[in-house]
């Protein structure tokens, strides 16, 4: 298995090269720059019969899985809102990839994807997408504010920033209660706080804690897929990755975020 963790702009070429040589690939999020690249990568993996998965490790973490069980069991009632924030001020020396358009820089692909992933996991594909961004001098999004709306009335509000150190938290709310995933909501250190009533009714939902940084949950799953001869994960499916990439393309179109790679896909 090959794990690809290069800048986003290089995922496409590196992954295609590996697949051409029959090498199973675990590709770091964001999977590609845009949907066109992601589709080509998935199509190549399917035609070659080679395993390919996006390394969105949060999906395999115990606290995320428990959160989804709570949502899917109806414990919150019909979910009406998802809120997620992710922001930090990059420290010197600032990695070039964060602000370089040629490398897919900007908050959306680097950290905003976790916000998008959380909203889509809970509410599915948004019916409408509206986004605004604060451009950095290089033209990429230094801040990005996103709103998803759904025909059933649900709304997601997502914010990512390289201008402020934000509480990296997520909240999922319905008429019967609210889940708060504490800082850093995408990591195994996050706690699940359950609010069945008003803000002073908090209880903590226990989750499994294992030693390590948390990547072993994902790695264990990939090795099991390879042991079984699978070419696609049943947990992080190709269609899940394509939905994420399509949604981020819609966000970028609304906010006016573009990359050189977009012109190559036309």
ChimeraX commands (.cxc) that place a marker at each C-alpha (Angstrom):
marker #1 position 0.00,0.00,0.00 radius 0.5
marker #1 position 1.18,3.52,-0.82 radius 0.5
marker #1 position 0.09,6.51,1.27 radius 0.5
marker #1 position 0.09,9.78,-0.66 radius 0.5
marker #1 position 0.38,12.91,1.49 radius 0.5
marker #1 position 1.83,15.41,-0.97 radius 0.5
marker #1 position 0.23,18.84,-1.63 radius 0.5
marker #1 position -3.30,18.57,-3.02 radius 0.5
marker #1 position -2.21,19.53,-6.54 radius 0.5
marker #1 position 0.11,16.53,-6.72 radius 0.5
marker #1 position -2.37,13.89,-5.54 radius 0.5
marker #1 position -3.85,13.42,-9.00 radius 0.5
marker #1 position -0.62,12.65,-10.87 radius 0.5
marker #1 position 0.94,10.61,-8.06 radius 0.5
marker #1 position -2.18,8.50,-7.57 radius 0.5
marker #1 position -2.60,7.78,-11.29 radius 0.5
marker #1 position 1.04,6.70,-11.49 radius 0.5
marker #1 position 0.63,4.30,-8.58 radius 0.5
marker #1 position -2.59,2.84,-9.95 radius 0.5
marker #1 position -1.01,2.30,-13.36 radius 0.5
marker #1 position 1.57,0.10,-11.61 radius 0.5
marker #1 position -1.01,-1.82,-9.61 radius 0.5
marker #1 position -0.21,-0.22,-6.25 radius 0.5
marker #1 position -3.06,0.19,-3.72 radius 0.5
marker #1 position -3.36,3.83,-2.68 radius 0.5
marker #1 position -4.51,5.60,0.48 radius 0.5
marker #1 position -4.67,9.25,-0.61 radius 0.5
marker #1 position -4.69,12.11,1.91 radius 0.5
marker #1 position -7.60,14.52,1.98 radius 0.5
marker #1 position -8.43,16.65,0.11 radius 0.5
marker #1 position -8.42,13.82,-2.41 radius 0.5
marker #1 position -7.80,16.11,-5.39 radius 0.5
marker #1 position -8.10,19.74,-6.47 radius 0.5
marker #1 position -11.49,19.31,-8.10 radius 0.5
marker #1 position -14.19,16.81,-9.02 radius 0.5
marker #1 position -12.79,16.20,-12.51 radius 0.5
marker #1 position -9.49,15.01,-11.09 radius 0.5
marker #1 position -11.23,12.88,-8.45 radius 0.5
marker #1 position -13.42,11.19,-11.05 radius 0.5
marker #1 position -10.40,10.34,-13.18 radius 0.5
marker #1 position -8.63,8.83,-10.16 radius 0.5
marker #1 position -11.66,6.75,-9.18 radius 0.5
marker #1 position -12.30,5.63,-12.78 radius 0.5
marker #1 position -8.66,4.58,-13.14 radius 0.5
marker #1 position -8.78,2.57,-9.90 radius 0.5
marker #1 position -11.98,0.83,-10.95 radius 0.5
marker #1 position -10.75,-0.01,-14.45 radius 0.5
marker #1 position -7.44,-1.28,-13.06 radius 0.5
marker #1 position -9.09,-3.22,-10.22 radius 0.5
marker #1 position -6.78,-1.56,-7.67 radius 0.5
marker #1 position -7.70,-0.38,-4.17 radius 0.5
marker #1 position -8.08,3.38,-3.71 radius 0.5
marker #1 position -9.41,5.28,-0.68 radius 0.5
marker #1 position -9.39,8.85,0.56 radius 0.5
marker #1 position -7.57,9.15,3.89 radius 0.5
marker #1 position -10.25,11.03,5.78 radius 0.5
marker #1 position -9.29,9.56,9.12 radius 0.5
marker #1 position -12.11,11.18,11.10 radius 0.5
marker #1 position -14.60,8.72,9.61 radius 0.5
marker #1 position -12.91,5.86,11.45 radius 0.5
marker #1 position -12.59,7.48,14.86 radius 0.5
marker #1 position -14.78,6.15,17.72 radius 0.5
marker #1 position -16.21,9.54,18.69 radius 0.5
marker #1 position -17.32,10.25,15.11 radius 0.5
marker #1 position -18.93,6.82,14.81 radius 0.5
marker #1 position -20.74,7.29,18.13 radius 0.5
marker #1 position -21.93,10.72,17.00 radius 0.5
marker #1 position -23.38,9.24,13.83 radius 0.5
marker #1 position -25.10,6.48,15.82 radius 0.5
marker #1 position -26.76,9.12,17.96 radius 0.5
marker #1 position -27.91,11.06,14.92 radius 0.5
marker #1 position -29.13,8.03,12.97 radius 0.5
marker #1 position -30.98,6.60,15.98 radius 0.5
marker #1 position -33.14,9.73,16.10 radius 0.5
marker #1 position -31.90,10.78,19.51 radius 0.5
marker #1 position -31.81,14.45,18.44 radius 0.5
marker #1 position -35.02,14.26,16.45 radius 0.5
marker #1 position -34.87,15.70,12.94 radius 0.5
marker #1 position -31.51,17.48,12.69 radius 0.5
marker #1 position -32.06,21.11,11.76 radius 0.5
marker #1 position -28.59,22.61,12.00 radius 0.5
marker #1 position -24.89,21.82,11.82 radius 0.5
marker #1 position -22.29,24.38,12.86 radius 0.5
marker #1 position -18.55,23.85,12.42 radius 0.5
marker #1 position -15.51,26.10,12.81 radius 0.5
marker #1 position -11.85,25.43,12.03 radius 0.5
marker #1 position -9.27,28.18,12.13 radius 0.5
marker #1 position -5.66,28.84,13.11 radius 0.5
marker #1 position -2.96,31.41,12.41 radius 0.5
marker #1 position -0.10,29.63,10.62 radius 0.5
marker #1 position 3.20,29.91,12.46 radius 0.5
marker #1 position 6.54,30.68,10.85 radius 0.5
marker #1 position 7.96,29.16,8.81 radius 0.5
marker #1 position 4.61,29.04,6.99 radius 0.5
marker #1 position 4.38,26.05,4.62 radius 0.5
marker #1 position 4.22,27.23,0.99 radius 0.5
marker #1 position 1.30,24.92,0.25 radius 0.5
marker #1 position -1.06,26.88,2.53 radius 0.5
marker #1 position -1.12,29.98,0.30 radius 0.5
marker #1 position 0.12,28.74,-3.09 radius 0.5
marker #1 position -2.68,28.43,-5.70 radius 0.5
marker #1 position -0.60,26.01,-7.76 radius 0.5
marker #1 position -0.56,23.65,-4.76 radius 0.5
marker #1 position -4.26,24.00,-3.95 radius 0.5
marker #1 position -3.68,26.42,-1.08 radius 0.5
marker #1 position -6.39,28.00,1.03 radius 0.5
marker #1 position -8.51,27.11,4.02 radius 0.5
marker #1 position -11.20,25.15,2.20 radius 0.5
marker #1 position -9.09,22.27,0.88 radius 0.5
marker #1 position -6.73,22.21,3.85 radius 0.5
marker #1 position -9.02,22.48,6.88 radius 0.5
marker #1 position -12.49,23.49,5.69 radius 0.5
marker #1 position -12.94,20.01,4.28 radius 0.5
marker #1 position -13.47,18.74,7.84 radius 0.5
marker #1 position -16.37,21.17,8.25 radius 0.5
marker #1 position -17.86,20.10,4.92 radius 0.5
marker #1 position -17.39,16.44,5.78 radius 0.5
marker #1 position -19.26,16.86,9.07 radius 0.5
marker #1 position -22.19,18.67,7.47 radius 0.5
marker #1 position -22.51,16.23,4.58 radius 0.5
marker #1 position -22.19,13.23,6.93 radius 0.5
marker #1 position -25.18,14.45,8.94 radius 0.5
marker #1 position -27.36,16.23,6.37 radius 0.5
marker #1 position -26.28,14.79,3.02 radius 0.5
marker #1 position -25.82,16.68,-0.25 radius 0.5
marker #1 position -26.93,20.30,0.15 radius 0.5
marker #1 position -29.66,21.59,-2.13 radius 0.5
marker #1 position -28.16,25.07,-2.18 radius 0.5
marker #1 position -24.64,26.32,-1.46 radius 0.5
marker #1 position -23.66,29.91,-0.71 radius 0.5
marker #1 position -20.10,30.94,0.15 radius 0.5
marker #1 position -17.97,34.05,0.62 radius 0.5
marker #1 position -14.23,34.25,1.06 radius 0.5
marker #1 position -11.57,36.70,2.16 radius 0.5
marker #1 position -8.76,36.48,-0.42 radius 0.5
marker #1 position -5.13,36.26,0.58 radius 0.5
marker #1 position -2.59,38.25,-1.50 radius 0.5
marker #1 position -2.04,35.08,-3.57 radius 0.5
marker #1 position -5.75,34.89,-4.39 radius 0.5
marker #1 position -6.64,31.81,-2.38 radius 0.5
marker #1 position -9.18,31.87,0.46 radius 0.5
marker #1 position -7.69,33.14,3.69 radius 0.5
marker #1 position -11.14,32.84,5.24 radius 0.5
marker #1 position -14.21,31.07,3.91 radius 0.5
marker #1 position -17.79,31.22,5.19 radius 0.5
marker #1 position -20.21,28.62,3.83 radius 0.5
marker #1 position -23.94,28.05,4.19 radius 0.5
marker #1 position -25.72,24.90,3.08 radius 0.5
marker #1 position -29.50,24.87,2.83 radius 0.5
marker #1 position -31.83,21.90,2.42 radius 0.5
marker #1 position -35.39,21.57,1.15 radius 0.5
marker #1 position -36.50,20.19,4.51 radius 0.5
marker #1 position -35.39,23.42,6.21 radius 0.5
marker #1 position -32.05,22.24,7.62 radius 0.5
marker #1 position -29.08,24.63,7.47 radius 0.5
marker #1 position -25.33,24.14,7.93 radius 0.5
marker #1 position -22.99,27.03,8.69 radius 0.5
marker #1 position -19.28,26.39,8.23 radius 0.5
marker #1 position -16.31,28.70,8.73 radius 0.5
marker #1 position -12.59,28.21,8.10 radius 0.5
marker #1 position -9.80,30.72,8.63 radius 0.5
marker #1 position -6.06,31.32,8.54 radius 0.5
marker #1 position -6.64,34.70,10.22 radius 0.5
marker #1 position -7.80,33.61,13.68 radius 0.5
marker #1 position -7.29,30.85,16.20 radius 0.5
marker #1 position -10.87,29.59,16.43 radius 0.5
marker #1 position -12.47,26.99,18.69 radius 0.5
marker #1 position -12.27,23.97,16.40 radius 0.5
marker #1 position -15.67,22.64,17.35 radius 0.5
marker #1 position -18.84,21.28,15.76 radius 0.5
marker #1 position -22.46,21.26,16.90 radius 0.5
marker #1 position -25.35,19.16,15.62 radius 0.5
marker #1 position -28.81,20.18,16.79 radius 0.5
marker #1 position -32.36,18.93,16.66 radius 0.5
marker #1 position -35.56,19.51,18.66 radius 0.5
marker #1 position -34.71,16.76,21.15 radius 0.5
marker #1 position -31.13,17.75,21.87 radius 0.5
marker #1 position -27.75,19.01,20.76 radius 0.5
marker #1 position -24.37,17.34,20.31 radius 0.5
marker #1 position -21.24,19.41,20.82 radius 0.5
marker #1 position -17.96,17.97,19.60 radius 0.5
marker #1 position -15.26,19.79,21.53 radius 0.5
marker #1 position -11.94,21.10,20.24 radius 0.5
marker #1 position -10.54,19.49,17.99 radius 0.5
marker #1 position -13.69,17.89,16.67 radius 0.5
marker #1 position -11.97,15.97,13.88 radius 0.5
marker #1 position -9.37,14.31,16.17 radius 0.5
marker #1 position -9.68,11.44,18.68 radius 0.5
marker #1 position -9.10,13.89,21.55 radius 0.5
marker #1 position -12.56,15.44,20.98 radius 0.5
marker #1 position -15.30,14.78,23.52 radius 0.5
marker #1 position -19.00,14.32,22.84 radius 0.5
marker #1 position -21.11,16.63,24.99 radius 0.5
marker #1 position -24.83,15.89,24.97 radius 0.5
marker #1 position -27.37,18.62,25.76 radius 0.5
marker #1 position -30.88,17.12,25.93 radius 0.5
marker #1 position -32.36,20.39,27.19 radius 0.5
marker #1 position -30.94,23.83,27.87 radius 0.5
marker #1 position -27.25,24.71,28.03 radius 0.5
marker #1 position -26.90,23.67,31.67 radius 0.5
marker #1 position -28.00,20.06,31.09 radius 0.5
marker #1 position -24.70,18.78,29.70 radius 0.5
marker #1 position -23.60,15.16,30.00 radius 0.5
marker #1 position -20.55,13.58,28.38 radius 0.5
marker #1 position -21.04,10.54,26.16 radius 0.5
marker #1 position -18.30,7.96,26.83 radius 0.5
marker #1 position -16.30,6.75,23.83 radius 0.5
marker #1 position -13.47,4.29,23.33 radius 0.5
marker #1 position -9.99,5.74,23.85 radius 0.5
marker #1 position -6.92,3.98,22.52 radius 0.5
marker #1 position -3.26,4.89,22.79 radius 0.5
marker #1 position -1.73,6.60,19.80 radius 0.5
marker #1 position -2.59,9.49,17.49 radius 0.5
marker #1 position -5.73,7.85,16.09 radius 0.5
marker #1 position -4.51,7.03,12.60 radius 0.5
marker #1 position -4.40,3.33,13.45 radius 0.5
marker #1 position -8.19,3.04,13.14 radius 0.5
marker #1 position -7.99,4.00,9.48 radius 0.5
marker #1 position -4.83,1.98,8.83 radius 0.5
marker #1 position -6.39,-1.11,10.38 radius 0.5
marker #1 position -9.43,-0.76,8.13 radius 0.5
marker #1 position -7.35,-0.37,4.97 radius 0.5
marker #1 position -5.27,-3.44,5.77 radius 0.5
marker #1 position -8.47,-5.42,6.33 radius 0.5
marker #1 position -9.78,-4.26,2.94 radius 0.5
marker #1 position -6.55,-5.38,1.29 radius 0.5
marker #1 position -6.64,-8.71,3.12 radius 0.5
marker #1 position -10.14,-9.31,1.76 radius 0.5
marker #1 position -9.12,-8.33,-1.76 radius 0.5
marker #1 position -11.41,-5.30,-1.88 radius 0.5
marker #1 position -10.79,-2.48,-4.33 radius 0.5
marker #1 position -13.04,-0.02,-2.51 radius 0.5
marker #1 position -13.69,0.64,1.17 radius 0.5
marker #1 position -17.26,-0.03,2.32 radius 0.5
marker #1 position -16.83,2.77,4.89 radius 0.5
marker #1 position -15.13,5.57,2.93 radius 0.5
marker #1 position -16.61,4.78,-0.45 radius 0.5
marker #1 position -15.66,6.32,-3.77 radius 0.5
marker #1 position -19.09,7.94,-3.95 radius 0.5
marker #1 position -18.44,9.57,-0.56 radius 0.5
marker #1 position -15.23,11.11,-1.88 radius 0.5
marker #1 position -16.87,12.27,-5.11 radius 0.5
marker #1 position -19.70,13.90,-3.14 radius 0.5
marker #1 position -17.17,15.78,-1.00 radius 0.5
marker #1 position -15.26,16.95,-4.06 radius 0.5
marker #1 position -18.44,18.00,-5.86 radius 0.5
marker #1 position -19.59,19.95,-2.80 radius 0.5
marker #1 position -16.25,21.73,-2.48 radius 0.5
marker #1 position -16.37,22.60,-6.19 radius 0.5
marker #1 position -19.79,24.16,-5.59 radius 0.5
marker #1 position -18.39,26.13,-2.64 radius 0.5
marker #1 position -15.47,27.38,-4.70 radius 0.5
marker #1 position -17.75,28.39,-7.55 radius 0.5
marker #1 position -19.94,30.39,-5.16 radius 0.5
marker #1 position -17.00,32.01,-3.36 radius 0.5
marker #1 position -14.85,32.65,-6.43 radius 0.5
marker #1 position -11.96,30.37,-5.50 radius 0.5
marker #1 position -10.02,29.00,-8.47 radius 0.5
marker #1 position -6.80,27.10,-9.13 radius 0.5
marker #1 position -4.62,26.60,-12.22 radius 0.5
marker #1 position -5.66,22.93,-12.18 radius 0.5
marker #1 position -9.25,23.95,-12.90 radius 0.5
marker #1 position -8.27,25.21,-16.34 radius 0.5
marker #1 position -6.59,21.92,-17.14 radius 0.5
marker #1 position -9.85,20.09,-16.42 radius 0.5
marker #1 position -11.87,22.18,-18.92 radius 0.5
marker link #1:1,2 radius 0.2
marker link #1:2,3 radius 0.2
marker link #1:3,4 radius 0.2
marker link #1:4,5 radius 0.2
marker link #1:5,6 radius 0.2
marker link #1:6,7 radius 0.2
marker link #1:7,8 radius 0.2
marker link #1:8,9 radius 0.2
marker link #1:9,10 radius 0.2
marker link #1:10,11 radius 0.2
marker link #1:11,12 radius 0.2
marker link #1:12,13 radius 0.2
marker link #1:13,14 radius 0.2
marker link #1:14,15 radius 0.2
marker link #1:15,16 radius 0.2
marker link #1:16,17 radius 0.2
marker link #1:17,18 radius 0.2
marker link #1:18,19 radius 0.2
marker link #1:19,20 radius 0.2
marker link #1:20,21 radius 0.2
marker link #1:21,22 radius 0.2
marker link #1:22,23 radius 0.2
marker link #1:23,24 radius 0.2
marker link #1:24,25 radius 0.2
marker link #1:25,26 radius 0.2
marker link #1:26,27 radius 0.2
marker link #1:27,28 radius 0.2
marker link #1:28,29 radius 0.2
marker link #1:29,30 radius 0.2
marker link #1:30,31 radius 0.2
marker link #1:31,32 radius 0.2
marker link #1:32,33 radius 0.2
marker link #1:33,34 radius 0.2
marker link #1:34,35 radius 0.2
marker link #1:35,36 radius 0.2
marker link #1:36,37 radius 0.2
marker link #1:37,38 radius 0.2
marker link #1:38,39 radius 0.2
marker link #1:39,40 radius 0.2
marker link #1:40,41 radius 0.2
marker link #1:41,42 radius 0.2
marker link #1:42,43 radius 0.2
marker link #1:43,44 radius 0.2
marker link #1:44,45 radius 0.2
marker link #1:45,46 radius 0.2
marker link #1:46,47 radius 0.2
marker link #1:47,48 radius 0.2
marker link #1:48,49 radius 0.2
marker link #1:49,50 radius 0.2
marker link #1:50,51 radius 0.2
marker link #1:51,52 radius 0.2
marker link #1:52,53 radius 0.2
marker link #1:53,54 radius 0.2
marker link #1:54,55 radius 0.2
marker link #1:55,56 radius 0.2
marker link #1:56,57 radius 0.2
marker link #1:57,58 radius 0.2
marker link #1:58,59 radius 0.2
marker link #1:59,60 radius 0.2
marker link #1:60,61 radius 0.2
marker link #1:61,62 radius 0.2
marker link #1:62,63 radius 0.2
marker link #1:63,64 radius 0.2
marker link #1:64,65 radius 0.2
marker link #1:65,66 radius 0.2
marker link #1:66,67 radius 0.2
marker link #1:67,68 radius 0.2
marker link #1:68,69 radius 0.2
marker link #1:69,70 radius 0.2
marker link #1:70,71 radius 0.2
marker link #1:71,72 radius 0.2
marker link #1:72,73 radius 0.2
marker link #1:73,74 radius 0.2
marker link #1:74,75 radius 0.2
marker link #1:75,76 radius 0.2
marker link #1:76,77 radius 0.2
marker link #1:77,78 radius 0.2
marker link #1:78,79 radius 0.2
marker link #1:79,80 radius 0.2
marker link #1:80,81 radius 0.2
marker link #1:81,82 radius 0.2
marker link #1:82,83 radius 0.2
marker link #1:83,84 radius 0.2
marker link #1:84,85 radius 0.2
marker link #1:85,86 radius 0.2
marker link #1:86,87 radius 0.2
marker link #1:87,88 radius 0.2
marker link #1:88,89 radius 0.2
marker link #1:89,90 radius 0.2
marker link #1:90,91 radius 0.2
marker link #1:91,92 radius 0.2
marker link #1:92,93 radius 0.2
marker link #1:93,94 radius 0.2
marker link #1:94,95 radius 0.2
marker link #1:95,96 radius 0.2
marker link #1:96,97 radius 0.2
marker link #1:97,98 radius 0.2
marker link #1:98,99 radius 0.2
marker link #1:99,100 radius 0.2
marker link #1:100,101 radius 0.2
marker link #1:101,102 radius 0.2
marker link #1:102,103 radius 0.2
marker link #1:103,104 radius 0.2
marker link #1:104,105 radius 0.2
marker link #1:105,106 radius 0.2
marker link #1:106,107 radius 0.2
marker link #1:107,108 radius 0.2
marker link #1:108,109 radius 0.2
marker link #1:109,110 radius 0.2
marker link #1:110,111 radius 0.2
marker link #1:111,112 radius 0.2
marker link #1:112,113 radius 0.2
marker link #1:113,114 radius 0.2
marker link #1:114,115 radius 0.2
marker link #1:115,116 radius 0.2
marker link #1:116,117 radius 0.2
marker link #1:117,118 radius 0.2
marker link #1:118,119 radius 0.2
marker link #1:119,120 radius 0.2
marker link #1:120,121 radius 0.2
marker link #1:121,122 radius 0.2
marker link #1:122,123 radius 0.2
marker link #1:123,124 radius 0.2
marker link #1:124,125 radius 0.2
marker link #1:125,126 radius 0.2
marker link #1:126,127 radius 0.2
marker link #1:127,128 radius 0.2
marker link #1:128,129 radius 0.2
marker link #1:129,130 radius 0.2
marker link #1:130,131 radius 0.2
marker link #1:131,132 radius 0.2
marker link #1:132,133 radius 0.2
marker link #1:133,134 radius 0.2
marker link #1:134,135 radius 0.2
marker link #1:135,136 radius 0.2
marker link #1:136,137 radius 0.2
marker link #1:137,138 radius 0.2
marker link #1:138,139 radius 0.2
marker link #1:139,140 radius 0.2
marker link #1:140,141 radius 0.2
marker link #1:141,142 radius 0.2
marker link #1:142,143 radius 0.2
marker link #1:143,144 radius 0.2
marker link #1:144,145 radius 0.2
marker link #1:145,146 radius 0.2
marker link #1:146,147 radius 0.2
marker link #1:147,148 radius 0.2
marker link #1:148,149 radius 0.2
marker link #1:149,150 radius 0.2
marker link #1:150,151 radius 0.2
marker link #1:151,152 radius 0.2
marker link #1:152,153 radius 0.2
marker link #1:153,154 radius 0.2
marker link #1:154,155 radius 0.2
marker link #1:155,156 radius 0.2
marker link #1:156,157 radius 0.2
marker link #1:157,158 radius 0.2
marker link #1:158,159 radius 0.2
marker link #1:159,160 radius 0.2
marker link #1:160,161 radius 0.2
marker link #1:161,162 radius 0.2
marker link #1:162,163 radius 0.2
marker link #1:163,164 radius 0.2
marker link #1:164,165 radius 0.2
marker link #1:165,166 radius 0.2
marker link #1:166,167 radius 0.2
marker link #1:167,168 radius 0.2
marker link #1:168,169 radius 0.2
marker link #1:169,170 radius 0.2
marker link #1:170,171 radius 0.2
marker link #1:171,172 radius 0.2
marker link #1:172,173 radius 0.2
marker link #1:173,174 radius 0.2
marker link #1:174,175 radius 0.2
marker link #1:175,176 radius 0.2
marker link #1:176,177 radius 0.2
marker link #1:177,178 radius 0.2
marker link #1:178,179 radius 0.2
marker link #1:179,180 radius 0.2
marker link #1:180,181 radius 0.2
marker link #1:181,182 radius 0.2
marker link #1:182,183 radius 0.2
marker link #1:183,184 radius 0.2
marker link #1:184,185 radius 0.2
marker link #1:185,186 radius 0.2
marker link #1:186,187 radius 0.2
marker link #1:187,188 radius 0.2
marker link #1:188,189 radius 0.2
marker link #1:189,190 radius 0.2
marker link #1:190,191 radius 0.2
marker link #1:191,192 radius 0.2
marker link #1:192,193 radius 0.2
marker link #1:193,194 radius 0.2
marker link #1:194,195 radius 0.2
marker link #1:195,196 radius 0.2
marker link #1:196,197 radius 0.2
marker link #1:197,198 radius 0.2
marker link #1:198,199 radius 0.2
marker link #1:199,200 radius 0.2
marker link #1:200,201 radius 0.2
marker link #1:201,202 radius 0.2
marker link #1:202,203 radius 0.2
marker link #1:203,204 radius 0.2
marker link #1:204,205 radius 0.2
marker link #1:205,206 radius 0.2
marker link #1:206,207 radius 0.2
marker link #1:207,208 radius 0.2
marker link #1:208,209 radius 0.2
marker link #1:209,210 radius 0.2
marker link #1:210,211 radius 0.2
marker link #1:211,212 radius 0.2
marker link #1:212,213 radius 0.2
marker link #1:213,214 radius 0.2
marker link #1:214,215 radius 0.2
marker link #1:215,216 radius 0.2
marker link #1:216,217 radius 0.2
marker link #1:217,218 radius 0.2
marker link #1:218,219 radius 0.2
marker link #1:219,220 radius 0.2
marker link #1:220,221 radius 0.2
marker link #1:221,222 radius 0.2
marker link #1:222,223 radius 0.2
marker link #1:223,224 radius 0.2
marker link #1:224,225 radius 0.2
marker link #1:225,226 radius 0.2
marker link #1:226,227 radius 0.2
marker link #1:227,228 radius 0.2
marker link #1:228,229 radius 0.2
marker link #1:229,230 radius 0.2
marker link #1:230,231 radius 0.2
marker link #1:231,232 radius 0.2
marker link #1:232,233 radius 0.2
marker link #1:233,234 radius 0.2
marker link #1:234,235 radius 0.2
marker link #1:235,236 radius 0.2
marker link #1:236,237 radius 0.2
marker link #1:237,238 radius 0.2
marker link #1:238,239 radius 0.2
marker link #1:239,240 radius 0.2
marker link #1:240,241 radius 0.2
marker link #1:241,242 radius 0.2
marker link #1:242,243 radius 0.2
marker link #1:243,244 radius 0.2
marker link #1:244,245 radius 0.2
marker link #1:245,246 radius 0.2
marker link #1:246,247 radius 0.2
marker link #1:247,248 radius 0.2
marker link #1:248,249 radius 0.2
marker link #1:249,250 radius 0.2
marker link #1:250,251 radius 0.2
marker link #1:251,252 radius 0.2
marker link #1:252,253 radius 0.2
marker link #1:253,254 radius 0.2
marker link #1:254,255 radius 0.2
marker link #1:255,256 radius 0.2
marker link #1:256,257 radius 0.2
marker link #1:257,258 radius 0.2
marker link #1:258,259 radius 0.2
marker link #1:259,260 radius 0.2
marker link #1:260,261 radius 0.2
marker link #1:261,262 radius 0.2
marker link #1:262,263 radius 0.2
marker link #1:263,264 radius 0.2
marker link #1:264,265 radius 0.2
marker link #1:265,266 radius 0.2
view
